[in-house]
Amino acid sequence: MRAADGRALFLERSHHPGVDPSRAPAIVLCHGFVQNRRGFESPRRSLPAWLRDAGAVVWQLELRGRDGVGVAAGLHEYVDLDAPAALAAVAEQHREVAWIGHSMGGLVGALSPASTSLSALVALGSPLFPGPRRLHGLARALIGPARAVHRGARPFAGVRWGALLARLRRGLDVERVPAPVRLWAPGQLDDEALVAMLVDSFADDSWAVFADLLELVATDAQRAGCVPVAERLAHLRAPLLVVAGGSDDLAPPTGTRPLFERAGSRDKHWLEVSLRHGPTSLGHIDLVVGDRAPALVWHPMLEFLRRHLALVGPE
């Protein structure tokens, strides 16, 4: 599949053998910044497989730049080129289409003009204001340098970053060990799953996209690079579910709640997985594939999807 500018995109379809794909609704999965399509599954559990068992045809989208050809020139290429191309291809085969995006992937779905075709949209840990509030001043200062690095044709080294985190994981998985930003809540992923996520699901990305995401903080989410964020959110009409993890440093509830509040959708729902669910709430990665994600996130999400999609389990 190709976007409007000719860039090749990875879009893979799968379904349960007992489901008729010509009649089943479709769900598009979109990963976040510096990740790839493998961010929705671990050696222990797979969100795509779980959705297939629920009766959906699952389409896994991998945004441009993950094939080593060249990173995106900005968030607008994901929002205005990649997402519309993927949704157009899926809509040719399905009357009902939903979008589930993790982190930046939720923003891509919400901000894309193609969202008008969606039957439902789920944003998992998708911050309108990314990162801890205490670091927002630093975020503003990094926009210019990030754009300069992008002009130097250097990718954001997500693969190397993931490998470094994998080497440091045992220390970072201890709650009392200090860390400025944690990508997962300590103890929410077993070691095998944590290594797999950090090594297999991380990908190189774009410093220009990183700068655009930082602009959300600097502009009160009015824009992100070339994307008119405030305008797009105000015109969002798809039924919306926004999910936040109480221990998510990259997408804390204070940064994620504004996405819910500013979205124009009349049918919208907020789910914060917080301390009331146990001694430790969920973080960024484990919000999707952690040990407690199926009970605390997947099942409420499926209840939401069933209200908007004709999901019928396999025969």
C-alpha positions in Angstrom: 0.0 0.0 0.0 1.2 3.5 -0.8 0.4 6.9 0.7 -0.6 9.8 -1.6 3.0 10.9 -2.0 4.0 7.5 -3.2 5.7 6.3 0.1 5.2 2.6 0.7 3.4 1.7 4.0 3.1 -1.6 5.8 -0.5 -2.6 6.4 -1.1 -6.2 7.4 -4.6 -7.9 7.7 -5.4 -10.8 9.9 -8.6 -12.5 11.2 -9.8 -15.6 13.0 -10.4 -18.5 10.7 -14.0 -18.7 11.9 -14.8 -15.1 10.9 -16.0 -14.0 7.5 -13.7 -11.0 6.7 -16.2 -9.6 4.2 -18.8 -9.1 6.9 -16.7 -8.4 10.0 -15.8 -4.9 11.2 -12.2 -3.8 10.9 -9.9 -2.4 13.6 -6.8 -0.5 12.6 -3.9 -0.6 15.1 -1.4 2.2 15.1 1.7 2.3 17.2 3.4 5.3 18.9 6.5 7.4 18.5 9.8 5.3 18.1 7.7 2.1 18.0 6.5 -0.3 15.3 3.6 -2.7 14.9 5.1 -5.1 17.4 4.2 -2.7 20.2 0.8 -4.4 20.6 2.0 -7.9 21.5 4.5 -9.6 23.8 5.5 -13.2 24.3 2.7 -13.5 27.0 -0.2 -11.7 25.3 -1.3 -10.2 22.0 -3.9 -7.5 21.6 -4.3 -8.3 17.9 -5.0 -11.9 18.6 -7.5 -11.0 21.3 -9.3 -8.6 19.0 -9.4 -11.3 16.3 -11.0 -13.7 18.8 -13.6 -11.0 19.5 -14.7 -11.1 15.8 -12.7 -8.2 14.3 -10.5 -8.1 11.2 -7.3 -6.6 12.5 -5.2 -4.3 10.3 -1.8 -3.4 11.7 -0.4 -0.2 10.3 3.3 0.7 10.5 4.0 4.4 9.8 6.6 5.5 7.3 10.3 5.4 8.2 10.3 2.0 9.8 11.5 0.4 6.6 14.8 2.3 6.7 13.9 4.4 3.5 13.7 7.7 5.3 12.0 9.2 8.3 8.9 11.5 8.2 9.3 15.2 7.6 6.9 15.9 10.4 3.8 14.7 12.2 1.7 15.9 9.3 2.9 13.0 7.1 1.6 10.5 9.6 -1.7 12.4 10.1 -2.4 13.7 6.5 -0.8 11.0 4.4 -0.3 7.7 6.2 -3.5 7.5 8.2 -5.8 8.5 5.3 -4.2 6.0 2.9 -4.5 3.2 5.4 -8.2 4.0 6.3 -9.1 4.3 2.6 -7.6 0.9 1.9 -9.5 -0.7 4.8 -12.8 1.1 4.1 -12.8 -0.5 0.6 -13.3 -3.8 2.3 -15.3 -3.0 5.4 -18.4 -0.9 6.3 -17.3 -0.4 9.9 -13.8 0.7 10.8 -12.4 1.5 14.2 -9.0 2.9 15.1 -6.9 1.9 18.2 -3.8 4.0 18.7 -1.2 3.8 21.4 0.6 7.0 22.5 1.2 9.1 19.3 -0.9 6.6 17.4 -4.0 7.7 19.2 -3.2 11.3 18.2 -2.6 10.4 14.6 -6.1 8.8 14.4 -7.8 11.7 16.2 -6.1 14.4 14.2 -6.4 12.8 10.8 -9.0 14.2 8.4 -9.9 10.6 7.6 -11.3 10.2 11.1 -14.7 11.2 9.7 -15.0 7.6 8.4 -14.4 6.0 11.7 -17.1 4.1 13.7 -15.0 4.4 16.9 -11.6 5.7 18.0 -9.6 4.5 21.0 -6.6 6.4 22.3 -4.4 4.4 24.7 -2.0 6.6 26.6 -2.2 9.4 24.0 -1.1 12.7 25.6 -2.1 16.1 24.2 0.6 17.4 26.5 3.4 14.7 26.5 5.7 14.1 29.4 5.7 15.1 33.1 4.6 18.7 33.7 7.9 19.3 35.6 9.8 18.8 32.3 7.5 21.0 30.1 10.0 23.9 30.3 12.7 21.7 29.0 10.4 20.5 26.2 10.0 24.1 24.9 13.8 24.5 24.9 14.3 21.3 22.9 12.1 22.2 19.9 14.8 24.2 18.0 17.6 21.8 18.6 15.4 18.8 17.6 14.6 20.6 14.3 18.3 21.3 13.7 19.2 17.6 14.2 16.4 16.6 11.7 17.8 19.0 9.1 21.1 17.2 9.5 19.4 14.1 8.2 19.8 12.1 11.4 17.0 9.8 12.6 15.8 9.6 16.2 17.7 6.5 17.3 14.8 4.6 18.8 16.3 1.1 18.2 19.5 2.1 20.2 17.3 3.8 22.8 15.3 0.6 23.3 18.4 -1.5 23.5 19.9 0.8 26.2 16.7 0.6 28.2 16.8 -3.2 27.9 20.3 -3.2 29.4 19.1 -1.0 32.2 15.8 -2.7 32.7 16.5 -4.5 36.0 17.3 -1.2 37.8 14.5 0.7 36.1 12.0 -2.0 37.2 12.6 -1.2 40.8 10.3 1.5 42.0 12.7 3.1 44.5 15.4 3.6 41.8 15.1 7.2 40.6 14.4 7.8 36.9 13.2 11.1 35.3 10.8 9.3 33.0 9.7 5.7 33.2 8.3 3.9 30.1 6.6 1.2 32.2 5.3 0.9 35.8 7.7 -1.3 37.8 6.6 -4.9 38.2 3.9 -4.8 35.5 5.8 -6.8 32.9 7.8 -10.0 33.4 11.4 -9.9 32.3 10.9 -11.8 29.0 8.0 -9.6 27.9 9.9 -6.4 28.9 13.0 -7.4 26.9 10.9 -8.3 23.9 9.0 -4.9 24.0 12.2 -2.9 24.4 14.2 -4.8 21.7 11.6 -5.8 19.2 9.0 -3.0 19.2 11.3 0.0 19.2 12.1 1.7 15.9 14.0 4.7 14.6 11.8 7.8 14.1 12.0 11.4 13.1 13.4 14.4 15.1 11.0 16.6 13.2 8.1 14.5 14.6 9.6 14.7 18.0 9.8 18.5 17.7 6.2 18.7 16.5 5.1 16.7 19.6 7.0 19.1 21.8 5.1 22.0 20.1 2.0 20.7 21.7 3.4 21.8 25.0 4.7 25.2 23.7 1.4 26.2 21.9 -1.2 24.9 24.4 -1.9 22.2 21.8 -3.0 24.7 19.2 -0.7 23.1 16.6 2.0 20.5 16.2 4.2 21.5 13.2 1.9 21.8 10.2 -1.0 20.1 12.0 -3.8 22.5 13.3 -4.4 20.4 16.4 -7.0 22.5 18.1 -9.1 22.8 15.0 -8.9 19.1 14.1 -9.8 18.1 17.7 -12.8 20.5 17.7 -14.1 18.9 14.6 -13.6 15.3 15.7 -16.9 13.4 15.6 -16.0 9.7 16.0 -17.1 8.1 19.3 -14.0 8.3 21.4 -12.5 6.4 24.3 -9.4 7.9 26.0 -7.5 5.6 28.4 -4.7 6.8 30.7 -2.5 5.0 33.1 -2.1 6.5 36.5 1.7 5.8 36.6 2.3 6.8 32.9 5.2 9.3 32.8 5.0 9.9 29.1 1.2 10.3 29.0 0.1 11.2 32.6 -3.6 11.7 33.2 -2.9 15.5 33.4 -1.5 15.4 29.9 -4.1 12.9 28.5 -7.3 14.3 29.9 -7.1 17.4 27.7 -7.4 15.2 24.6 -10.7 13.9 26.0 -11.9 17.3 27.0 -11.1 19.2 23.8 -12.4 16.5 21.4 -15.6 17.5 19.7 -17.0 14.0 19.9 -20.4 13.9 21.6 -20.0 10.3 22.5 -16.8 10.2 24.4 -15.5 8.3 27.5 -12.6 8.6 29.9 -10.9 5.7 31.6 -8.1 6.3 34.1 -6.4 3.2 35.4 -5.3 4.5 38.7 -4.4 3.5 42.3 -7.9 2.3 43.1 -7.1 -0.8 41.0 -4.2 -2.0 43.1 -0.9 -1.0 44.7 0.6 0.2 41.4 -1.3 1.7 38.5 -0.3 1.2 34.9 2.5 2.9 32.9 3.0 3.6 29.2 4.0 0.3 27.7 2.2 -2.0 30.2 -1.0 0.0 29.6 -1.2 -2.1 26.3 0.6 -5.4 27.1 1.2 -5.5 30.8 0.1 -8.3 33.1 -3.1 -6.4 34.1 -3.8 -4.8 30.8 -6.4 -7.4 29.7 -8.5 -7.0 32.8 -8.2 -3.2 33.3 -7.9 -2.0 29.7 -8.8 -4.6 27.1 -12.1 -5.6 28.5 -13.5 -2.0 29.0 -12.2 -1.2 25.6 -14.1 -4.1 24.0 -17.3 -3.0 25.8 -16.9 0.4 24.2 -16.2 -1.1 20.7 -19.1 -3.4 20.9 -21.4 -0.4 21.3 -20.2 0.9 17.9 -19.2 -2.2 15.9 -21.1 -5.3 15.0 -18.6 -7.7 16.6 -19.6 -11.3 16.4 -17.3 -13.9 17.7 -15.9 -16.7 15.5 -18.0 -19.7 14.8 
